[in-house]
Amino acid sequence: MHRFYIPNMTCGGCAKSVTQALLSIDAQAHIETDPAARQVKVDSAMDENDFLAALREAGYPARED
């Protein structure tokens, strides 16, 4: 399980974009977004750096939470 803090994920639309970016790395990942807390949980065996890179490319730079 990976947890990320995404400072500029502030609404449902942002959360949808974040989810799409994460699914581009692992289509089977289970993703839970919480825009109010600006956090996302990703249940995947993929490397967290791949997810961080995808988020950065999508315009949502994140850090491990």
N, C-alpha and C positions, 0 to 999 in steps of 0.2 A: 504494500500500500504506500503510495506516494501522496504527500500533502504539499500543496503549493499556495503561496500567498501572492495574489495578483492585484496590485494596488489600483489599476484602472479598470477592473471588472466591477461595474457599478450597477448593472441592470440585467434584465432577462435577455436582452439582445446580445449583450456582451457575453453572458454565460453560454448562449447558443454558439457564438463564434469560438469561444474557448473550447467547448465540447467538440466542435467540428475539427479544430486544430489537433486536439488530443487523439481523436479517433483516426486521424490521418496517420498516426504512428502505430496505433494498435486498435483495429476495428472491433476487437473483442473486449476491450477494456470496459470496466464498469466505472462510470464517472458520476460524481455528485458535486454539483456546484452550489455555492452559497454566496450570491452577490452581496448580500448585506454585510457579511463578514469578510468578503473579498477572498474567499478560500475555495479551493477545489481539492477533492480527494479522487485519486485515480488508483483503481485496483488493477494492476497489471504487472507482469514480470519483466516488461521492457525497461531499459535503462532510463533513469530520471533525466539524464542529460539530453536524451532524444526528445523527451517531452518539453524540457525547458527551451530547446532550440526551436521546436515547432511553435510554442507560445510566443517566443520572441519574433519569429517571422510573421506571425499573425497580428502583431502589434500589441501583444499582451505580455510584456516582460514580467517574469515571475521569479520568485525565490523559493527555496525549499522552506516549508513551514514546520 
